[in-house]
Amino acid sequence: MRTEAIVVIRDLGIDFETIDGVLRVVQGVSLTIGPGEVIGIVGETGCGKSVTAKMLLGILPMPPARVRSGEVILFGRNLFSMGYREREILKQQIGYIPQDPTSSLNPVFPIGTLMTDMLIWRRSGQRMREYLWMRRDRKRVEEAEADAAELLRKLYIPDPRTLLRKYPMELSGGMKQRVLLAMALSGDPRLIVADEPTTALDATTQKRTLALIQEKIHEGHLAGLYITHNLGVARLLCHRTYVMYGGTVVESGPTGILLENPLHPYTRGLVQSIPKLTGGVLRGIEGQVPDYLNPPAGCRFHPRCESRAAKCEEEAPPMLCQGKDRWVACWQYD
Amino acid sequence: MADSILLGTQDLSKSFFRKQRKGIFHFRADRSVIEAVKGVTLEIRRNENFAVVGESGSGKTTLGFLLAKVLSPTCGRMEFEGKEVTHIQGGALKDYRRRVQMVFQDPASSLNPYHTIESILSLPLRIYEPMTRKERERKVGELLEAVHLPVEFRKRKPSALSGGQKQRVALARALALRPVLCILDEPTSALDVSVQAKILQLLQELKDKYALTFVLITHDLVVVRNMADRVAVMYLGRIVELGRSEAIFERPRHPYTQALLSAIPVVTEEEKRMLPSDILLEGEIPSPANQPPTCPFRSRCPDRLDRCENSLCPDLIMVENEHWVRCWRIEGKRKFFPAEAAGRKEGDGP
């Protein structure tokens, strides 16, 4: 195990070029993921959390999107300076669990075909010629099928052989999510990126799926990037949490401390908006998520902030250190 | 006591019958019965927040549709303000729908995208209340004001609104006819937390203003804890636990309720201590098709008995005042509704 950080993102800025103009979706995002550490990104819809993760995976459609600034260092290598081939190989070490299990599995093929295809593609060294050759080889396919069954068995799926014959339609949401988790874990990844994997699931299924993800991450000593809008889930799973608002990171810190004692006005508003079992008055946050076409100048949260000062409208606050591992982007703490 | 009951149901059930052919040469189609709601007996009191919780597939939305008379029950009785409404038609049904309104699950798909907010809000008024255009416009303005939306929104279309604003419009539409009972199907699950808090505040405010009774259908237990006076926990079409909100959250008795509570992802340490310890349920909610008449939860129950497999589904049993549980492990007095007994004598359904 190397001690250097698995992912370092420095001052990342992503623009989307549309007919209406340039949308500055992500601005100045910096984060690090150490080995064996699970990082959470929390934020509301449209805060740029999924865009950041997709950037990391290289699955962001690049003509509309454009990297304006910053660098991404993955496993000690700069992502933007490397070639396509090298990047594809590096990508194999990342497992991705997508948001919606229903739309992420091709409904036309049975689970077995989807899984063996992926395994064989990986084994062929991602070359189409070799892949097609190997796909026709019955022995290879059977081997891949056995491996797929083994992967599913590791996720406590009873009778994986029958599951391989089934179509995604025949499975429940939790089961589909487990198949996707198996696929994410198939390449012995060092990093798992999960984009709201449990949003579409029921509470009890969510609990089980989270327990499973947690167990696998712990077992393989993997690093994780967990994207969610549910602070409770982040609390359960993540060591450190980054709170995003309007494409910027507004606060970061160890999850427990961050939620017990939020510093940034946005995080405070978010924590106070969550209905609690202990009751109490819900606050909510006035106003709307910012428009990316012409985002508010200075701190992007200032139009909704209760404790804004003149400075907030002029200059965006930098990340200010507030104790061990605690960073907050707010002029209040200057 | 009895006169404060707004809406009562006795043994309300809804089954869907389905024939399924697998391929063209499959001559004898598979027949299955989906009992979405089975024998639900409950009463909703005036001015209370009654919550129905359960996972997807537990029949909670179907129950909401039955209460709003979007669907008609297969068997059972319903009483609204002391009058039987099980099979009402025509004018009586129209009147019922005026008194009982429903806010549907997804505000984005329950508002017609081609209509302006004004025409969406004035449609119920056109149907029910003869008034001049001027009056109607004034009424729409009042409605928008009641849900804290700017009056300029009347000319906009739903696509120009955010999720929270759409939910507000859906609420305004339901309130246009001043109903007494409002059935809210997942009012906050499509929304972000900061917006969700605002909608919950608004609901409380509207309830006080218009003296409404809410039936809240949701899977979010924390919202239930904050909003509801009484809670019914549903599993595969049956109510497995029914009681006051404090009783359900502090002293849950049914294993399913306990598992559901332990699965809440909580934010603070203090909340964590309030929940029962970790219970991981095996498997997922089974398909509601062709379920045997045993306890619906038997296949996933962490401490099941032989009796659960072999006997019929247990009755709701009263464990304390106004707290009923449907489980063989619990012993006590059977749930008894005077009205239910009367209904049984007449025979169930048509």
Interface residues (C-beta under 8 A of the other chain):
Chain A: E44 T45 S172 G173 G174 M175 D202 A203 T204 T205 Q206 K207 R208 L210 A211 H229 N230 L231 G232 V233 R235 L236 G256 L259 E260 G269 L270 V271 Q272 S273 I274 P275 K276 L277 T278 G279 L282 R283 G284 I285 Q288
Chain B: E55 S56 S162 G163 D192 V193 S194 V195 Q196 A197 K198 L200 Q201 H219 D220 L221 V222 V223 R225 N226 F249 A259 L260 S262 A263 I264 P265 V266 V267 T268 E269 E270 E271 M274 L275 L280 L281 E284 I285
